């Protein structure tokens, strides 16, 4: 079946450090890939998405590239801020399917 | 810009009590979803509704029922709450007919079963 595997957390970094959160997937069709972010006490918000191979999604300084050859969609940011502290979820959906499949989430804490 | 609204935000129940979680969206989306979020397990789909009048089981439907009351509203019912149903519940909506559009989430209902 379809699945998403994320880098184990929690991840703790200092402000202005470089961030990578790894995400790999298994899918039977041609998935679209998403990163969602959940700030404390809130629901999930879409951070970025990519719908086909080699697409790069970007938002708020975060980027992720859809790599079909390595079935990966790693999240990166060049210089993190304290306000980026949150839980990040990688997810996929197959064209025409109703369901999102989520990774287990990675908790990120940024220290000043 | 209300988006997806869930009520209540918090609830404590005793084992065996019943409860309905409410969800409404104002984006004219066809599809709606109920998830539960447990530590270290991400979000797991309980039930979803592809369109008004239809519902389907997700990954973890046991112990729950749903009703798609109309296009806007999708409720989740616990008939006899159990401690294993202590979780954070999220409702979401989307419009898959427009391609792989993202799901929009409510702020969640934090439910504790004693």
Interface residues (C-beta under 8 A of the other chain):
Chain A: X32 X34 X36 X41 X42 X43 X44 X45 X46 X49 X51 X89 X93 X95 X96 X97 X98 X99 X100 X102 X103 X104 X105
Chain B: X4 X31 X33 X40 X41 X42 X43 X44 X45 X48 X50 X56 X58 X90 X92 X96 X99 X100 X102 X103 X104 X105 X106 X107 X108
